[in-house]
């Protein structure tokens, strides 16, 4: 199993980089109508999406029923949270840091999948769906000492 996972990680990263480059070009044809909460829920429920930004791997998020999510910056550390709609944006709040506050994004259905623009960021961080996976994301357990 560990060998298969290592091979998958190497192969998956190659596919991820190639898909990221393809998706970067797809954002140019972005539809400018934001997704509603209902549209976003229909599109994301039960799926795991790998996101890229500016040609680089960015993170992965798994979407559960009840508008629950699990996020990782691809480092194996995961944060559980939930999402809700506010002012035509989809806002996420995670259990990892209660002082973080909502992370609000405007989601669009692009030709290559989801495209998200972060609100309140002068650089307007844009994420795009690179890959959708059927299997759950990998999260490491909590760190324990000796």
C-alpha positions as CSV (number, residue, x, y, z in Angstrom):
1,X,0.0,0.0,0.0
2,X,2.8,2.4,0.9
3,X,4.6,1.7,-2.4
4,X,1.4,2.2,-4.3
5,X,0.8,5.5,-2.5
6,X,4.4,6.7,-3.2
7,X,4.0,5.8,-6.9
8,X,0.6,7.6,-7.0
9,X,2.0,10.7,-5.4
10,X,4.8,10.9,-8.0
11,X,2.4,10.2,-10.9
12,X,-0.4,12.3,-9.4
13,X,2.0,15.3,-9.1
14,X,3.0,15.0,-12.7
15,X,-0.6,14.9,-13.8
16,X,-1.3,17.8,-11.4
17,X,1.4,20.0,-12.9
18,X,0.2,19.3,-16.5
19,X,-3.4,19.8,-15.5
20,X,-2.5,23.1,-13.7
21,X,-1.0,24.4,-16.9
22,X,-4.1,23.5,-18.9
23,X,-6.4,25.0,-16.3
24,X,-4.4,28.2,-16.2
25,X,-5.4,28.8,-19.8
26,X,-9.0,27.9,-19.1
27,X,-9.4,30.7,-16.6
28,X,-9.3,33.2,-19.5
29,X,-12.7,31.9,-20.7
30,X,-14.1,32.4,-17.2
31,X,-17.9,33.0,-17.0
32,X,-18.5,36.2,-15.0
33,X,-21.6,35.1,-13.3
34,X,-20.9,34.0,-9.7
35,X,-22.2,30.6,-8.6
36,X,-25.0,30.6,-6.0
37,X,-24.7,28.5,-2.9
38,X,-27.1,26.0,-4.4
39,X,-25.0,25.7,-7.6
40,X,-21.8,25.5,-5.6
41,X,-23.3,22.7,-3.4
42,X,-24.5,20.7,-6.4
43,X,-21.1,21.0,-8.1
44,X,-18.9,20.2,-5.1
45,X,-20.9,17.8,-2.8
46,X,-19.1,14.5,-2.3
47,X,-16.1,15.5,-4.3
48,X,-12.4,16.3,-3.6
49,X,-10.9,19.1,-5.7
50,X,-7.2,19.9,-6.1
51,X,-6.6,23.6,-6.7
52,X,-3.8,25.5,-8.4
53,X,-2.8,29.2,-8.6
54,X,-0.5,30.9,-11.0
55,X,0.7,27.5,-12.4
56,X,1.5,26.0,-9.0
57,X,-0.2,23.5,-6.8
58,X,-2.1,25.3,-4.1
59,X,-4.3,23.0,-2.0
60,X,-7.0,20.3,-1.8
61,X,-10.5,20.4,-0.4
62,X,-13.0,17.7,0.2
63,X,-16.7,18.6,0.3
64,X,-19.2,16.7,2.6
65,X,-22.9,17.0,3.2
66,X,-24.2,19.6,5.6
67,X,-21.8,22.1,3.9
68,X,-18.8,20.6,5.8
69,X,-15.3,20.7,4.3
70,X,-11.8,19.5,4.9
71,X,-8.8,21.6,3.6
72,X,-5.1,21.1,3.2
73,X,-2.3,23.0,1.6
74,X,-1.0,19.6,0.3
75,X,1.2,19.2,3.4
76,X,-0.8,16.4,5.0
77,X,-2.1,18.8,7.7
78,X,-5.9,19.2,7.4
79,X,-8.4,21.6,8.8
80,X,-12.1,20.8,9.1
81,X,-14.6,23.5,8.6
82,X,-17.9,24.6,7.0
83,X,-19.0,27.0,4.3
84,X,-22.0,29.3,3.9
85,X,-23.2,32.0,1.5
86,X,-22.7,35.7,2.3
87,X,-23.1,38.6,-0.2
88,X,-22.9,36.4,-3.3
89,X,-19.7,34.8,-1.9
90,X,-19.0,31.4,-0.5
91,X,-17.3,31.8,2.9
92,X,-15.3,29.1,4.7
93,X,-14.5,28.9,8.4
94,X,-12.1,26.4,9.7
95,X,-11.7,24.9,13.2
96,X,-7.9,25.1,13.2
97,X,-7.8,28.9,14.2
98,X,-10.9,30.6,15.6
99,X,-9.2,34.0,15.1
100,X,-8.8,33.4,11.4
101,X,-12.3,34.5,10.5
102,X,-14.2,33.7,7.3
103,X,-12.3,33.2,4.1
104,X,-14.7,34.4,1.4
105,X,-14.4,33.5,-2.3
106,X,-16.5,34.2,-5.4
107,X,-16.8,30.9,-7.4
108,X,-17.4,30.7,-11.1
109,X,-18.0,27.7,-13.4
110,X,-15.1,28.0,-15.8
111,X,-14.7,25.8,-18.9
112,X,-12.1,23.7,-17.1
113,X,-13.9,23.5,-13.7
114,X,-14.3,25.8,-10.7
115,X,-12.5,29.1,-10.6
116,X,-12.4,31.1,-7.3
117,X,-11.4,34.6,-6.6
118,X,-10.5,35.6,-3.0
119,X,-12.2,38.6,-1.6
120,X,-10.3,41.3,0.4
121,X,-7.0,40.4,-1.2
122,X,-5.4,43.3,-3.2
123,X,-3.7,40.8,-5.5
124,X,-7.0,39.0,-6.0
125,X,-5.7,35.5,-5.5
126,X,-7.4,33.2,-8.1
127,X,-7.6,29.5,-7.7
128,X,-8.8,27.0,-10.3
129,X,-9.8,23.4,-10.1
130,X,-7.1,21.3,-11.5
131,X,-8.3,17.8,-10.7
132,X,-11.4,16.1,-9.2
133,X,-10.7,12.9,-7.3
134,X,-13.1,10.2,-6.1
135,X,-10.9,9.2,-3.2
136,X,-10.7,11.2,0.0
137,X,-7.7,13.4,0.6
138,X,-4.7,12.3,2.7
139,X,-4.4,13.8,6.2
140,X,-1.7,12.9,8.7
141,X,-2.7,12.2,12.3
142,X,-2.0,14.6,15.1
143,X,1.7,14.9,16.1
144,X,2.5,12.9,19.2
145,X,5.6,13.0,21.4
146,X,7.5,10.2,22.9
